[in-house]
Amino acid sequence: MRNYVCGQRADTPQDVLELALGTPLALWLGEEGEGEQERAARLDAARDILADPEYRDLPDALVRLAAQVIDEHPDLFNVVPLARPARRRAARKGAAA
């Protein structure tokens, strides 16, 4: 099955996100091994994008997208409940502290 977002073919989950957001994920998440100057430039570009009126709804769109993904793929969060820790015993009366 092929996926299309905004008329563009998306071959990977990363492609889907990038096409849905209209920006590369690396802009928001950074890249492994990026230097301080690269990070500063990336964050400046991200601030410029968020200041653009066209993208003012981007944070809300991201929340909606995350909620949709969670709703459609609950298996992504296959959380196993942990056993409750044993209760501490109350100190016995008259025991030395």
C-alpha positions as CSV (number, residue, x, y, z in Angstrom):
1,M,0.0,0.0,0.0
2,R,1.3,3.4,-0.9
3,N,0.8,6.5,1.3
4,Y,0.3,10.0,0.0
5,V,0.3,13.2,2.0
6,C,-0.7,16.5,0.3
7,G,-0.4,14.7,-3.1
8,Q,3.2,13.6,-2.4
9,R,4.2,9.9,-2.1
10,A,5.4,9.1,1.4
11,D,7.5,5.9,1.6
12,T,8.5,6.0,5.2
13,P,6.9,7.2,8.5
14,Q,9.5,10.0,8.4
15,D,8.3,11.1,4.9
16,V,4.7,11.2,6.2
17,L,5.7,13.4,9.1
18,E,7.8,15.7,7.0
19,L,5.1,16.1,4.4
20,A,2.4,16.7,7.0
21,L,4.5,19.3,8.8
22,G,5.9,20.9,5.7
23,T,9.4,20.9,7.2
24,P,12.1,18.4,7.7
25,L,12.2,16.6,11.0
26,A,15.8,17.4,11.5
27,L,14.9,21.0,11.8
28,W,13.0,20.3,15.0
29,L,14.9,17.3,16.4
30,G,18.4,18.1,15.4
31,E,20.9,15.6,14.1
32,E,23.4,13.5,15.9
33,G,26.8,15.2,16.2
34,E,25.6,18.6,15.3
35,G,27.9,21.4,16.5
36,E,26.9,24.4,18.6
37,Q,26.8,26.7,15.5
38,E,24.7,24.3,13.6
39,R,22.3,23.9,16.5
40,A,22.1,27.7,16.9
41,A,21.4,28.1,13.1
42,R,18.8,25.3,13.2
43,L,17.0,26.9,16.2
44,D,17.0,30.3,14.5
45,A,15.4,28.8,11.4
46,A,12.8,27.0,13.6
47,R,12.0,30.3,15.4
48,D,11.6,32.1,12.0
49,I,9.2,29.4,10.8
50,L,7.1,29.6,14.0
51,A,7.0,33.4,13.6
52,D,5.6,33.0,10.0
53,P,1.8,33.5,10.0
54,E,1.5,30.5,7.7
55,Y,2.9,28.2,10.5
56,R,1.3,29.8,13.6
57,D,-1.0,26.8,14.0
58,L,1.9,24.3,13.7
59,P,2.1,23.5,17.5
60,D,-1.6,22.7,17.6
61,A,-1.3,20.7,14.4
62,L,1.5,18.7,16.0
63,V,-0.6,17.9,19.0
64,R,-3.5,16.8,16.8
65,L,-1.1,14.6,14.7
66,A,0.4,13.0,17.8
67,A,-3.1,12.3,19.2
68,Q,-4.2,10.8,15.9
69,V,-1.1,8.5,15.7
70,I,-1.7,7.4,19.3
71,D,-5.4,6.7,18.6
72,E,-4.6,4.8,15.4
73,H,-1.6,2.9,16.7
74,P,-2.1,2.1,20.4
75,D,0.4,-0.7,20.1
76,L,3.2,2.0,19.9
77,F,2.6,2.4,23.6
78,N,2.4,-1.2,24.7
79,V,3.1,-0.5,28.3
80,V,3.4,-3.3,30.8
81,P,2.3,-2.3,34.3
82,L,5.0,-2.7,36.9
83,A,4.4,-4.6,40.1
84,R,3.7,-2.4,43.1
85,P,6.5,-2.3,45.6
86,A,5.9,-4.1,48.8
87,R,4.7,-1.8,51.6
88,R,7.2,-1.0,54.2
89,R,6.4,-2.5,57.5
90,A,5.5,-0.2,60.3
91,A,8.1,0.1,63.0
92,R,7.3,-2.1,65.9
93,K,6.5,-0.4,69.2
94,G,9.3,-0.5,71.6
95,A,11.9,-1.4,68.9
96,A,15.2,0.5,69.1
97,A,15.5,3.2,66.6
